[in-house]
Amino acid sequence: MKKPKEIRFTKWLQKLAMIDCSQPVTLIHASPTRISRLPSAFLQYDTKFTGDRGFYNLDGYSEIILLMFADASGTAFTTLRPYTPDKWKYYSQQIGQQFTVVVREPITKSPHYKLLLGLQ
């Protein structure tokens, strides 16, 4: 059986609180661009960790790939990935494909955790 594709995150990001991470998400758009072309408010949305834990550091990135996914209910979210020709080729060929959301940080840091326990 073929291993499902994954979109990986090192920590829980605020944007992931708006989607259903328990179901596969579908890649609906991929676009290479430069960080300098993206508005500051968008970069803050895309990189904000849950809680009061700051933002993912994009220093050193100038060219990136902007990916847009939709969860099973149709809620869209984006993520940025460093640009390389190989990554661009891969993601541009995966549009319409499903990915499993993988977050390395423990679920206890997730905004969904208290909801799962019935604490909110």
N, CA, C and O atoms as a printed pandas DataFrame, in Angstrom:
     atom_number atom_name residue_name chain_id  residue_number  x_coord  y_coord  z_coord
0              1         N          MET        A               1    0.834   -1.184    0.000
1              2        CA          MET        A               1    0.000    0.000    0.000
2              3         C          MET        A               1    0.881    1.252    0.000
3              4         O          MET        A               1    1.878    1.319    0.719
4              5         N          LYS        A               2    0.508    2.227   -0.803
5              6        CA          LYS        A               2    1.283    3.459   -0.938
6              7         C          LYS        A               2    1.101    4.349    0.280
7              8         O          LYS        A               2   -0.022    4.565    0.738
8              9         N          LYS        A               3    2.217    4.870    0.809
9             10        CA          LYS        A               3    2.187    5.772    1.961
10            11         C          LYS        A               3    1.539    7.091    1.546
11            12         O          LYS        A               3    1.886    7.645    0.503
12            13         N          PRO        A               4    0.593    7.607    2.358
13            14        CA          PRO        A               4   -0.047    8.885    1.988
14            15         C          PRO        A               4    0.951   10.031    2.019
15            16         O          PRO        A               4    1.907   10.021    2.794
16            17         N          LYS        A               5    0.716   11.011    1.173
17            18        CA          LYS        A               5    1.540   12.224    1.171
18            19         C          LYS        A               5    1.275   12.979    2.475
19            20         O          LYS        A               5    0.187   12.896    3.045
20            21         N          GLU        A               6    2.278   13.708    2.931
21            22        CA          GLU        A               6    2.154   14.461    4.175
22            23         C          GLU        A               6    2.546   15.911    3.951
23            24         O          GLU        A               6    3.433   16.217    3.154
24            25         N          ILE        A               7    1.872   16.793    4.666
25            26        CA          ILE        A               7    2.306   18.176    4.774
26            27         C          ILE        A               7    2.658   18.346    6.245
27            28         O          ILE        A               7    1.805   18.203    7.121
28            29         N          ARG        A               8    3.923   18.653    6.504
29            30        CA          ARG        A               8    4.449   18.639    7.869
30            31         C          ARG        A               8    4.641   20.042    8.433
31            32         O          ARG        A               8    5.005   20.987    7.732
32            33         N          PHE        A               9    4.377   20.127    9.736
33            34        CA          PHE        A               9    4.585   21.348   10.503
34            35         C          PHE        A               9    5.361   20.974   11.756
35            36         O          PHE        A               9    5.124   19.914   12.335
36            37         N          THR        A              10    6.289   21.834   12.186
37            38        CA          THR        A              10    7.062   21.535   13.388
38            39         C          THR        A              10    6.271   21.847   14.655
39            40         O          THR        A              10    6.432   21.168   15.669
40            41         N          LYS        A              11    5.413   22.875   14.602
41            42        CA          LYS        A              11    4.625   23.289   15.765
42            43         C          LYS        A              11    3.199   23.595   15.326
43            44         O          LYS        A              11    2.922   23.781   14.141
44            45         N          TRP        A              12    2.303   23.644   16.306
45            46        CA          TRP        A              12    0.926   24.031   16.021
46            47         C          TRP        A              12    0.879   25.515   15.674
47            48         O          TRP        A              12    1.362   26.364   16.424
48            49         N          LEU        A              13    0.293   25.801   14.534
49            50        CA          LEU        A              13    0.114   27.173   14.070
50            51         C          LEU        A              13   -1.346   27.557   14.235
51            52         O          LEU        A              13   -2.235   26.712   14.129
52            53         N          GLN        A              14   -1.591   28.839   14.495
53            54        CA          GLN        A              14   -2.953   29.315   14.717
54            55         C          GLN        A              14   -3.874   28.955   13.550
55            56         O          GLN        A              14   -5.035   28.609   13.770
56            57         N          LYS        A              15   -3.384   29.029   12.338
57            58        CA          LYS        A              15   -4.227   28.739   11.167
58            59         C          LYS        A              15   -4.757   27.309   11.179
59            60         O          LYS        A              15   -5.810   27.038   10.603
60            61         N          LEU        A              16   -4.043   26.394   11.826
61            62        CA          LEU        A              16   -4.486   24.998   11.869
62            63         C          LEU        A              16   -5.689   24.818   12.788
63            64         O          LEU        A              16   -6.376   23.800   12.707
64            65         N          ALA        A              17   -5.957   25.796   13.665
65            66        CA          ALA        A              17   -7.120   25.720   14.550
66            67         C          ALA        A              17   -8.425   25.861   13.769
67            68         O          ALA        A              17   -9.491   25.485   14.256
68            69         N          MET        A              18   -8.333   26.401   12.564
69            70        CA          MET        A              18   -9.542   26.648   11.766
70            71         C          MET        A              18   -9.916   25.473   10.876
71            72         O          MET        A              18  -10.969   25.492   10.239
72            73         N          ILE        A              19   -9.074   24.457   10.825
73            74        CA          ILE        A              19   -9.338   23.349    9.909
74            75         C          ILE        A              19   -9.435   22.034   10.671
75            76         O          ILE        A              19   -9.046   21.945   11.835
76            77         N          ASP        A              20   -9.959   21.016    9.994
77            78        CA          ASP        A              20  -10.042   19.672   10.556
78            79         C          ASP        A              20   -8.782   18.914   10.158
79            80         O          ASP        A              20   -8.664   18.425    9.035
80            81         N          CYS        A              21   -7.839   18.823   11.099
81            82        CA          CYS        A              21   -6.558   18.154   10.832
82            83         C          CYS        A              21   -6.663   16.636   10.914
83            84         O          CYS        A              21   -5.706   15.931   10.594
84            85         N          SER        A              22   -7.816   16.129   11.341
85            86        CA          SER        A              22   -7.960   14.678   11.484
86            87         C          SER        A              22   -8.270   13.997   10.155
87            88         O          SER        A              22   -8.161   12.776   10.039
88            89         N          GLN        A              23   -8.652   14.779    9.162
89            90        CA          GLN        A              23   -8.961   14.260    7.830
90            91         C          GLN        A              23   -7.932   14.780    6.823
91            92         O          GLN        A              23   -7.335   15.834    7.043
92            93         N          PRO        A              24   -7.721   14.055    5.725
93            94        CA          PRO        A              24   -6.794   14.570    4.705
94            95         C          PRO        A              24   -7.252   15.917    4.154
95            96         O          PRO        A              24   -8.445   16.217    4.099
96            97         N          VAL        A              25   -6.280   16.708    3.753
97            98        CA          VAL        A              25   -6.538   17.992    3.103
98            99         C          VAL        A              25   -6.108   17.869    1.648
99           100         O          VAL        A              25   -5.263   17.041    1.311
100          101         N          THR        A              26   -6.694   18.697    0.787
101          102        CA          THR        A              26   -6.416   18.642   -0.646
102          103         C          THR        A              26   -5.629   19.870   -1.074
103          104         O          THR        A              26   -6.009   20.999   -0.765
104          105         N          LEU        A              27   -4.538   19.646   -1.782
105          106        CA          LEU        A              27   -3.762   20.758   -2.335
106          107         C          LEU        A              27   -4.547   21.344   -3.503
107          108         O          LEU        A              27   -4.820   20.647   -4.480
108          109         N          ILE        A              28   -4.914   22.625   -3.407
109          110        CA          ILE        A              28   -5.719   23.237   -4.457
110          111         C          ILE        A              28   -4.974   24.311   -5.254
111          112         O          ILE        A              28   -5.461   24.775   -6.285
112          113         N          HIS        A              29   -3.786   24.706   -4.771
113          114        CA          HIS        A              29   -3.024   25.731   -5.499
114          115         C          HIS        A              29   -1.569   25.706   -5.041
115          116         O          HIS        A              29   -1.277   25.465   -3.869
116          117         N          ALA        A              30   -0.676   25.955   -5.967
117          118        CA          ALA        A              30    0.752   26.101   -5.665
118          119         C          ALA        A              30    1.298   27.212   -6.554
119          120         O          ALA        A              30    1.037   27.252   -7.757
120          121         N          SER        A              31    2.060   28.113   -5.939
121          122        CA          SER        A              31    2.570   29.251   -6.695
122          123         C          SER        A              31    3.934   29.683   -6.163
123          124         O          SER        A              31    4.067   29.960   -4.971
124          125         N          PRO        A              32    4.947   29.744   -7.022
125          126        CA          PRO        A              32    6.224   30.286   -6.565
126          127         C          PRO        A              32    6.120   31.807   -6.492
127          128         O          PRO        A              32    5.483   32.434   -7.338
128          129         N          THR        A              33    6.741   32.386   -5.490
129          130        CA          THR        A              33    6.718   33.841   -5.348
130          131         C          THR        A              33    7.885   34.273   -4.468
131          132         O          THR        A              33    8.665   33.447   -3.994
132          133         N          ARG        A              34    7.984   35.554   -4.264
133          134        CA          ARG        A              34    9.002   36.111   -3.381
134          135         C          ARG        A              34    8.311   36.589   -2.102
135          136         O          ARG        A              34    7.203   37.123   -2.142
136          137         N          ILE        A              35    8.979   36.389   -0.984
137          138        CA          ILE        A              35    8.444   36.834    0.304
138          139         C          ILE        A              35    8.096   38.319    0.248
139          140         O          ILE        A              35    7.085   38.743    0.809
140          141         N          SER        A              36    8.923   39.103   -0.423
141          142        CA          SER        A              36    8.720   40.557   -0.480
142          143         C          SER        A              36    7.407   40.946   -1.159
143          144         O          SER        A              36    6.955   42.080   -0.995
144          145         N          ARG        A              37    6.792   40.059   -1.902
145          146        CA          ARG        A              37    5.531   40.351   -2.582
146          147         C          ARG        A              37    4.308   40.081   -1.702
147          148         O          ARG        A              37    3.186   40.424   -2.076
148          149         N          LEU        A              38    4.519   39.478   -0.552
149          150        CA          LEU        A              38    3.395   39.113    0.312
150          151         C          LEU        A              38    3.203   40.169    1.400
151          152         O          LEU        A              38    4.176   40.625    2.001
152          153         N          PRO        A              39    1.957   40.558    1.654
153          154        CA          PRO        A              39    1.695   41.565    2.686
154          155         C          PRO        A              39    2.087   41.065    4.076
155          156         O          PRO        A              39    2.008   39.871    4.368
156          157         N          SER        A              40    2.500   41.982    4.906
157          158        CA          SER        A              40    2.904   41.664    6.269
158          159         C          SER        A              40    1.783   40.956    7.037
159          160         O          SER        A              40    2.049   40.008    7.775
160          161         N          ALA        A              41    0.546   41.401    6.874
161          162        CA          ALA        A              41   -0.585   40.786    7.586
162          163         C          ALA        A              41   -0.750   39.319    7.172
163          164         O          ALA        A              41   -1.066   38.470    8.006
164          165         N          PHE        A              42   -0.537   39.023    5.891
165          166        CA          PHE        A              42   -0.630   37.637    5.446
166          167         C          PHE        A              42    0.490   36.795    6.063
167          168         O          PHE        A              42    0.250   35.677    6.518
168          169         N          LEU        A              43    1.699   37.329    6.076
169          170        CA          LEU        A              43    2.822   36.592    6.663
170          171         C          LEU        A              43    2.585   36.320    8.144
171          172         O          LEU        A              43    2.942   35.255    8.647
172          173         N          GLN        A              44    1.982   37.282    8.844
173          174        CA          GLN        A              44    1.663   37.068   10.255
174          175         C          GLN        A              44    0.630   35.956   10.406
175          176         O          GLN        A              44    0.788   35.079   11.255
176          177         N          TYR        A              45   -0.428   35.982    9.590
177          178        CA          TYR        A              45   -1.439   34.917    9.620
178          179         C          TYR        A              45   -0.789   33.553    9.378
179          180         O          TYR        A              45   -1.067   32.590   10.093
180          181         N          ASP        A              46    0.060   33.481    8.385
181          182        CA          ASP        A              46    0.594   32.194    7.954
182          183         C          ASP        A              46    1.614   31.607    8.915
183          184         O          ASP        A              46    1.810   30.392    8.930
184          185         N          THR        A              47    2.268   32.439    9.716
185          186        CA          THR        A              47    3.382   31.956   10.550
186          187         C          THR        A              47    3.120   32.009   12.052
187          188         O          THR        A              47    4.007   31.655   12.829
188          189         N          LYS        A              48    1.942   32.436   12.487
189          190        CA          LYS        A              48    1.659   32.601   13.924
190          191         C          LYS        A              48    1.441   31.256   14.610
191          192         O          LYS        A              48    0.574   30.473   14.222
192          193         N          PHE        A              49    2.251   31.006   15.642
193          194        CA          PHE        A              49    2.070   29.819   16.474
194          195         C          PHE        A              49    0.838   29.984   17.350
195          196         O          PHE        A              49    0.386   31.107   17.574
196          197         N          THR        A              50    0.289   28.883   17.848
197          198        CA          THR        A              50   -0.845   28.959   18.758
198          199         C          THR        A              50   -0.424   29.640   20.058
199          200         O          THR        A              50    0.742   29.615   20.453
200          201         N          GLY        A              51   -1.400   30.239   20.695
201          202        CA          GLY        A              51   -1.126   30.915   21.958
202          203         C          GLY        A              51   -0.268   32.149   21.755
203          204         O          GLY        A              51   -0.331   32.806   20.717
204          205         N          ASP        A              52    0.521   32.446   22.746
205          206        CA          ASP        A              52    1.379   33.631   22.730
206          207         C          ASP        A              52    2.816   33.230   22.458
207          208         O          ASP        A              52    3.726   33.681   23.154
208          209         N          ARG        A              53    3.036   32.382   21.450
209          210        CA          ARG        A              53    4.355   31.787   21.245
210          211         C          ARG        A              53    5.101   32.357   20.049
211          212         O          ARG        A              53    6.106   31.792   19.620
212          213         N          GLY        A              54    4.626   33.453   19.515
213          214        CA          GLY        A              54    5.366   34.108   18.446
214          215         C          GLY        A              54    5.059   33.570   17.059
215          216         O          GLY        A              54    3.976   33.047   16.795
216          217         N          PHE        A              55    6.051   33.715   16.177
217          218        CA          PHE        A              55    5.882   33.425   14.761
218          219         C          PHE        A              55    7.027   32.562   14.251
219          220         O          PHE        A              55    8.140   32.615   14.773
220          221         N          TYR        A              56    6.738   31.761   13.218
221          222        CA          TYR        A              56    7.782   30.999   12.545
222          223         C          TYR        A              56    8.716   31.999   11.862
223          224         O          TYR        A              56    8.251   32.932   11.208
224          225         N          ASN        A              57   10.002   31.814   12.005
225          226        CA          ASN        A              57   10.990   32.744   11.475
226          227         C          ASN        A              57   11.236   32.479    9.983
227          228         O          ASN        A              57   11.673   31.393    9.601
228          229         N          LEU        A              58   10.954   33.466    9.164
229          230        CA          LEU        A              58   11.163   33.357    7.717
230          231         C          LEU        A              58   12.450   34.041    7.259
231          232         O          LEU        A              58   12.696   34.150    6.058
232          233         N          ASP        A              59   13.268   34.500    8.197
233          234        CA          ASP        A              59   14.531   35.140    7.819
234          235         C          ASP        A              59   15.349   34.179    6.958
235          236         O          ASP        A              59   15.427   32.982    7.236
236          237         N          GLY        A              60   15.939   34.716    5.934
237          238        CA          GLY        A              60   16.766   33.899    5.054
238          239         C          GLY        A              60   16.022   33.358    3.845
239          240         O          GLY        A              60   16.633   32.851    2.904
240          241         N          TYR        A              61   14.701   33.468    3.877
241          242        CA          TYR        A              61   13.914   33.019    2.719
242          243         C          TYR        A              61   13.606   34.221    1.835
243          244         O          TYR        A              61   13.102   35.235    2.316
244          245         N          SER        A              62   13.901   34.112    0.575
245          246        CA          SER        A              62   13.468   35.166   -0.340
246          247         C          SER        A              62   12.477   34.591   -1.345
247          248         O          SER        A              62   11.453   35.213   -1.625
248          249         N          GLU        A              63   12.764   33.430   -1.884
249          250        CA          GLU        A              63   11.842   32.747   -2.793
250          251         C          GLU        A              63   11.149   31.618   -2.035
251          252         O          GLU        A              63   11.783   30.832   -1.331
252          253         N          ILE        A              64    9.839   31.564   -2.201
253          254        CA          ILE        A              64    9.061   30.540   -1.513
254          255         C          ILE        A              64    8.009   29.969   -2.470
255          256         O          ILE        A              64    7.785   30.494   -3.561
256          257         N          ILE        A              65    7.377   28.891   -2.032
257          258        CA          ILE        A              65    6.224   28.338   -2.734
258          259         C          ILE        A              65    5.031   28.547   -1.812
259          260         O          ILE        A              65    5.034   28.091   -0.668
260          261         N          LEU        A              66    4.032   29.224   -2.305
261          262        CA          LEU        A              66    2.796   29.440   -1.571
262          263         C          LEU        A              66    1.847   28.301   -1.928
263          264         O          LEU        A              66    1.456   28.143   -3.085
264          265         N          LEU        A              67    1.484   27.511   -0.921
265          266        CA          LEU        A              67    0.565   26.386   -1.119
266          267         C          LEU        A              67   -0.771   26.719   -0.485
267          268         O          LEU        A              67   -0.826   27.322    0.587
268          269         N          MET        A              68   -1.846   26.326   -1.148
269          270        CA          MET        A              68   -3.178   26.477   -0.571
270          271         C          MET        A              68   -3.839   25.105   -0.547
271          272         O          MET        A              68   -3.870   24.387   -1.546
272          273         N          PHE        A              69   -4.365   24.766    0.621
273          274        CA          PHE        A              69   -5.058   23.500    0.828
274          275         C          PHE        A              69   -6.504   23.781    1.224
275          276         O          PHE        A              69   -6.828   24.885    1.663
276          277         N          ALA        A              70   -7.368   22.786    1.069
277          278        CA          ALA        A              70   -8.733   22.843    1.585
278          279         C          ALA        A              70   -8.979   21.577    2.385
279          280         O          ALA        A              70   -8.602   20.481    1.970
280          281         N          ASP        A              71   -9.624   21.742    3.555
281          282        CA          ASP        A              71   -9.945   20.561    4.355
282          283         C          ASP        A              71  -11.228   19.918    3.820
283          284         O          ASP        A              71  -11.773   20.368    2.812
284          285         N          ALA        A              72  -11.707   18.880    4.484
285          286        CA          ALA        A              72  -12.864   18.125    4.009
286          287         C          ALA        A              72  -14.128   18.971    3.924
287          288         O          ALA        A              72  -15.014   18.674    3.123
288          289         N          SER        A              73  -14.226   20.030    4.745
289          290        CA          SER        A              73  -15.406   20.896    4.710
290          291         C          SER        A              73  -15.254   22.046    3.719
291          292         O          SER        A              73  -16.191   22.818    3.517
292          293         N          GLY        A              74  -14.077   22.167    3.099
293          294        CA          GLY        A              74  -13.842   23.228    2.129
294          295         C          GLY        A              74  -13.138   24.443    2.690
295          296         O          GLY        A              74  -12.897   25.404    1.960
296          297         N          THR        A              75  -12.800   24.426    3.975
297          298        CA          THR        A              75  -12.076   25.548    4.570
298          299         C          THR        A              75  -10.648   25.562    4.049
299          300         O          THR        A              75   -9.929   24.566    4.138
300          301         N          ALA        A              76  -10.250   26.697    3.507
301          302        CA          ALA        A              76   -8.923   26.814    2.902
302          303         C          ALA        A              76   -7.916   27.352    3.913
303          304         O          ALA        A              76   -8.259   28.112    4.819
304          305         N          PHE        A              77   -6.671   26.940    3.735
305          306        CA          PHE        A              77   -5.553   27.496    4.503
306          307         C          PHE        A              77   -4.315   27.426    3.636
307          308         O          PHE        A              77   -4.241   26.647    2.686
308          309         N          THR        A              78   -3.345   28.256    3.982
309          310        CA          THR        A              78   -2.115   28.328    3.203
310          311         C          THR        A              78   -0.941   27.849    4.039
311          312         O          THR        A              78   -1.025   27.730    5.261
312          313         N          THR        A              79    0.143   27.582    3.350
313          314        CA          THR        A              79    1.423   27.370    4.012
314          315         C          THR        A              79    2.516   27.747    3.030
315          316         O          THR        A              79    2.349   27.638    1.815
316          317         N          LEU        A              80    3.632   28.189    3.574
317          318        CA          LEU        A              80    4.775   28.596    2.762
318          319         C          LEU        A              80    5.873   27.559    2.891
319          320         O          LEU        A              80    6.121   27.037    3.977
320          321         N          ARG        A              81    6.526   27.265    1.786
321          322        CA          ARG        A              81    7.642   26.336    1.771
322          323         C          ARG        A              81    8.798   26.981    1.009
323          324         O          ARG        A              81    8.575   27.694    0.031
324          325         N          PRO        A              82   10.036   26.733    1.453
325          326        CA          PRO        A              82   11.186   27.286    0.720
326          327         C          PRO        A              82   11.182   26.793   -0.729
327          328         O          PRO        A              82   10.875   25.633   -1.000
328          329         N          TYR        A              83   11.523   27.678   -1.638
329          330        CA          TYR        A              83   11.556   27.319   -3.057
330          331         C          TYR        A              83   12.846   26.596   -3.416
331          332         O          TYR        A              83   13.945   27.055   -3.105
332          333         N          THR        A              84   12.687   25.474   -4.066
333          334        CA          THR        A              84   13.760   24.825   -4.808
334          335         C          THR        A              84   13.111   24.317   -6.088
335          336         O          THR        A              84   11.904   24.073   -6.095
336          337         N          PRO        A              85   13.856   24.150   -7.156
337          338        CA          PRO        A              85   13.249   23.629   -8.378
338          339         C          PRO        A              85   12.578   22.266   -8.160
339          340         O          PRO        A              85   11.511   22.009   -8.717
340          341         N          ASP        A              86   13.191   21.398   -7.359
341          342        CA          ASP        A              86   12.602   20.077   -7.107
342          343         C          ASP        A              86   11.297   20.177   -6.330
343          344         O          ASP        A              86   10.328   19.488   -6.648
344          345         N          LYS        A              87   11.267   21.044   -5.298
345          346        CA          LYS        A              87   10.031   21.207   -4.526
346          347         C          LYS        A              87    8.931   21.804   -5.396
347          348         O          LYS        A              87    7.776   21.386   -5.316
348          349         N          TRP        A              88    9.289   22.777   -6.222
349          350        CA          TRP        A              88    8.291   23.385   -7.110
350          351         C          TRP        A              88    7.727   22.325   -8.048
351          352         O          TRP        A              88    6.511   22.244   -8.222
352          353         N          LYS        A              89    8.575   21.525   -8.647
353          354        CA          LYS        A              89    8.110   20.472   -9.549
354          355         C          LYS        A              89    7.172   19.516   -8.816
355          356         O          LYS        A              89    6.112   19.161   -9.332
356          357         N          TYR        A              90    7.569   19.098   -7.606
357          358        CA          TYR        A              90    6.757   18.165   -6.828
358          359         C          TYR        A              90    5.374   18.750   -6.529
359          360         O          TYR        A              90    4.359   18.138   -6.861
360          361         N          TYR        A              91    5.329   19.933   -5.901
361          362        CA          TYR        A              91    4.048   20.499   -5.498
362          363         C          TYR        A              91    3.173   20.862   -6.692
363          364         O          TYR        A              91    1.956   20.687   -6.633
364          365         N          SER        A              92    3.759   21.357   -7.760
365          366        CA          SER        A              92    2.936   21.714   -8.915
366          367         C          SER        A              92    2.293   20.479   -9.552
367          368         O          SER        A              92    1.256   20.587  -10.207
368          369         N          GLN        A              93    2.897   19.321   -9.364
369          370        CA          GLN        A              93    2.329   18.073   -9.889
370          371         C          GLN        A              93    1.344   17.415   -8.926
371          372         O          GLN        A              93    0.689   16.436   -9.282
372          373         N          GLN        A              94    1.236   17.946   -7.710
373          374        CA          GLN        A              94    0.359   17.341   -6.689
374          375         C          GLN        A              94   -0.978   18.066   -6.520
375          376         O          GLN        A              94   -1.775   17.686   -5.663
376          377         N          ILE        A              95   -1.231   19.080   -7.305
377          378        CA          ILE        A              95   -2.494   19.809   -7.184
378          379         C          ILE        A              95   -3.651   18.840   -7.414
379          380         O          ILE        A              95   -3.676   18.089   -8.389
380          381         N          GLY        A              96   -4.601   18.880   -6.492
381          382        CA          GLY        A              96   -5.744   17.965   -6.531
382          383         C          GLY        A              96   -5.547   16.715   -5.689
383          384         O          GLY        A              96   -6.478   15.929   -5.514
384          385         N          GLN        A              97   -4.340   16.527   -5.165
385          386        CA          GLN        A              97   -4.030   15.341   -4.362
386          387         C          GLN        A              97   -4.252   15.620   -2.881
387          388         O          GLN        A              97   -4.197   16.764   -2.429
388          389         N          GLN        A              98   -4.505   14.546   -2.137
389          390        CA          GLN        A              98   -4.722   14.665   -0.702
390          391         C          GLN        A              98   -3.432   14.461    0.076
391          392         O          GLN        A              98   -2.551   13.700   -0.328
392          393         N          PHE        A              99   -3.344   15.163    1.206
393          394        CA          PHE        A              99   -2.204   15.097    2.112
394          395         C          PHE        A              99   -2.713   14.919    3.538
395          396         O          PHE        A              99   -3.774   15.429    3.899
396          397         N          THR        A             100   -1.956   14.202    4.328
397          398        CA          THR        A             100   -2.213   14.111    5.757
398          399         C          THR        A             100   -1.453   15.244    6.441
399          400         O          THR        A             100   -0.278   15.472    6.149
400          401         N          VAL        A             101   -2.117   15.950    7.345
401          402        CA          VAL        A             101   -1.465   17.014    8.125
402          403         C          VAL        A             101   -0.723   16.349    9.287
403          404         O          VAL        A             101   -1.324   15.638   10.092
404          405         N          VAL        A             102    0.580   16.586    9.362
405          406        CA          VAL        A             102    1.408   16.030   10.424
406          407         C          VAL        A             102    2.047   17.186   11.181
407          408         O          VAL        A             102    2.730   18.028   10.597
408          409         N          VAL        A             103    1.814   17.214   12.498
409          410        CA          VAL        A             103    2.411   18.238   13.357
410          411         C          VAL        A             103    3.287   17.514   14.367
411          412         O          VAL        A             103    2.806   16.676   15.129
412          413         N          ARG        A             104    4.572   17.839   14.369
413          414        CA          ARG        A             104    5.518   17.157   15.265
414          415         C          ARG        A             104    5.307   17.499   16.735
415          416         O          ARG        A             104    5.579   16.677   17.610
416          417         N          GLU        A             105    4.830   18.695   17.006
417          418        CA          GLU        A             105    4.613   19.125   18.381
418          419         C          GLU        A             105    3.482   18.289   19.003
419          420         O          GLU        A             105    2.530   17.938   18.305
420          421         N          PRO        A             106    3.569   17.969   20.286
421          422        CA          PRO        A             106    2.524   17.157   20.926
422          423         C          PRO        A             106    1.141   17.796   20.825
423          424         O          PRO        A             106    1.011   19.020   20.791
424          425         N          ILE        A             107    0.120   16.959   20.779
425          426        CA          ILE        A             107   -1.263   17.416   20.661
426          427         C          ILE        A             107   -1.664   18.327   21.830
427          428         O          ILE        A             107   -2.569   19.148   21.685
428          429         N          THR        A             108   -1.012   18.193   22.965
429          430        CA          THR        A             108   -1.359   19.042   24.117
430          431         C          THR        A             108   -1.115   20.517   23.840
431          432         O          THR        A             108   -1.660   21.366   24.546
432          433         N          LYS        A             109   -0.316   20.848   22.835
433          434        CA          LYS        A             109   -0.090   22.246   22.445
434          435         C          LYS        A             109   -1.124   22.718   21.426
435          436         O          LYS        A             109   -1.160   23.894   21.063
436          437         N          SER        A             110   -1.964   21.788   20.968
437          438        CA          SER        A             110   -2.960   22.110   19.957
438          439         C          SER        A             110   -4.105   22.919   20.544
439          440         O          SER        A             110   -4.485   22.699   21.694
440          441         N          PRO        A             111   -4.661   23.851   19.777
441          442        CA          PRO        A             111   -5.838   24.572   20.248
442          443         C          PRO        A             111   -7.042   23.643   20.340
443          444         O          PRO        A             111   -8.028   23.977   20.999
444          445         N          HIS        A             112   -6.979   22.489   19.694
445          446        CA          HIS        A             112   -8.082   21.529   19.712
446          447         C          HIS        A             112   -8.059   20.662   20.964
447          448         O          HIS        A             112   -9.060   20.020   21.281
448          449         N          TYR        A             113   -6.959   20.628   21.671
449          450        CA          TYR        A             113   -6.786   19.690   22.776
450          451         C          TYR        A             113   -7.852   19.852   23.856
451          452         O          TYR        A             113   -8.468   18.870   24.270
452          453         N          LYS        A             114   -8.072   21.089   24.317
453          454        CA          LYS        A             114   -9.083   21.309   25.358
454          455         C          LYS        A             114  -10.475   20.966   24.855
455          456         O          LYS        A             114  -11.306   20.468   25.614
456          457         N          LEU        A             115  -10.734   21.231   23.576
457          458        CA          LEU        A             115  -12.026   20.868   23.009
458          459         C          LEU        A             115  -12.226   19.356   23.012
459          460         O          LEU        A             115  -13.312   18.861   23.312
460          461         N          LEU        A             116  -11.156   18.631   22.672
461          462        CA          LEU        A             116  -11.236   17.171   22.657
462          463         C          LEU        A             116  -11.514   16.615   24.051
463          464         O          LEU        A             116  -12.189   15.596   24.192
464          465         N          LEU        A             117  -11.000   17.275   25.068
465          466        CA          LEU        A             117  -11.217   16.839   26.441
466          467         C          LEU        A             117  -12.530   17.363   27.036
467          468         O          LEU        A             117  -12.903   17.009   28.154
468          469         N          GLY        A             118  -13.224   18.214   26.265
469          470        CA          GLY        A             118  -14.470   18.789   26.745
470          471         C          GLY        A             118  -14.268   19.889   27.771
471          472         O          GLY        A             118  -15.148   20.130   28.597
472          473         N          LEU        A             119  -13.124   20.561   27.733
473          474        CA          LEU        A             119  -12.810   21.606   28.707
474          475         C          LEU        A             119  -13.211   22.995   28.242
475          476         O          LEU        A             119  -13.108   23.946   29.016
476          477         N          GLN        A             120  -13.663   23.145   27.010
477          478        CA          GLN        A             120  -14.082   24.472   26.533
478          479         C          GLN        A             120  -15.479   24.421   25.993
479          480         O          GLN        A             120  -16.006   25.439   25.546
